[in-house]
Amino acid sequence: MFENEGFKTVRGLTDAVMQRQEILSSNLANIETKGYVRQDVDFSRVLSDLKNDSAASGEGNESILARSRYRDYSKPMTLESELSKLYDNHLRYLLLVKSINHHFDHMKKALEVRAN
C-alpha cells in the first residue's frame, strides 16, 4: 500500500524538505559568522536520484539526501534571501502534505467501496 513509486517519491521529497528546513535554519543562525558558506538542497538531484533509486536496488533516502546537499558560493547570504528560501520551502511542504492527504483520501475511498 505504501510501497508504490508515487508514494515513495513523495516521502523522499518530504524528507528533503525537512532536511532543507534544518539547513536554512543553520544558514540563518550563522548569517553573521565570518567565513560561513551557506548550504542548500538540490531538489532536481533529489528527484532524479529518487527516480533512479526506484528503478535500481533501493539504497535509501539518507544517501540520496546526503548527495543532494551542497555549499552555495554563488553570492553572499542576506537575511532577505534566506527568509525567501524559507518561505519557498514552506510552500513545498504544504504541497507535499496536500499530496499525501490526497493519497490517503484515495485509499479511504477504495476501502469504503470495498466494504460496501
N, C-alpha and C positions, 0 to 999 in steps of 0.2 A: 504494500500500500504506500509506503514512504520511500520506496526504492526506485521509483520511476525517474527518468532522466530530468524531467522538468523540475520536480521537487528537489532533486539533488543540486541542480543548478541554483535554484532559489536559496537553498540552505547555504551553499558555498558563497553566494553573493552577500547573504545576510552576515555571515562570518566576516567577510571582507569589510562590510560597512561598520561592523562593531570594531574591527581592528583599526580602521581609519579614524574612528572617533577617538580611540586611545592615542593614536599618533598625532592627530590635530590638537588634542588637549596638551600633549607633551610639547608640541610646537609653541602653543600659546604660553605655556609655563616657562619656556626658555626664550621667549621673544627678545629679551634684553640680555641674554647670555652671550658674551663675546665669543665668537668662533663657532657658535652652534649653527648647524646646517639643517634646514627644515627637511622633514621626511614626508612621504605620502605613499599612497597605494595606487597602482596602475590597474584600473578596473578592466581595461581591454585585455590585459595579460591574464587577470583572474578568470575572465570569461573564456578566453582562449584555452587556458590550462584546464578549466573545468570541462570544456568540451572534449579536449584531448584525453583527459583523465577518464571520462565516461566511456570512451572508445578503447582505452588501454586497460591496464590491470587495476587501477584504482589506488593511488598512493596516499590519498587522504588530503583534507583541506589544509592541514598545518604546513605541509611543504609547499603547496600552491600559494598560500598566503605569505610565506617567507620569501618566495621568489618574486612576489609582486611588490614588495616594499622597495623603495628607492630613495636616495638622497637627491634633493632638488637644489642644484646650484644655479639655476637659471636666473633668479632675481632675489633680492633681499626680502625677508619677511616683513610684512606690515600687519598691524592689528586688523585693519580693514580686510586685507586679503585672506587672513586666517579665519576671520569671522564669516566671510563669504563662503569659504570652503566648508566650514561647519554647517552653514545653512544648506548648502548643496548636499552634504552628507545626510542631513536630516530629511531632505526630500527623497533621497534614495531609500532611506529607511522606511519612510511612510509608504512608498510604492511597493517595497518588498513585503511589508506587513499586509497590505491590501491583497497582494498576490497570494500569500499564504492563506489569508482568510477566504479568498475565492476558491482555493484548492479544497479547503475543509468544507465549504458550503456544497461543493460538488459531491464530496464523499458523503455528506449528510443526506443529500437528496437521493443519492444512489441507495443508501441504506434504508431510507423511508420507502422507496419504491419496492425494494426487495422485501420489506416487512409486510407490505400490503399484498 
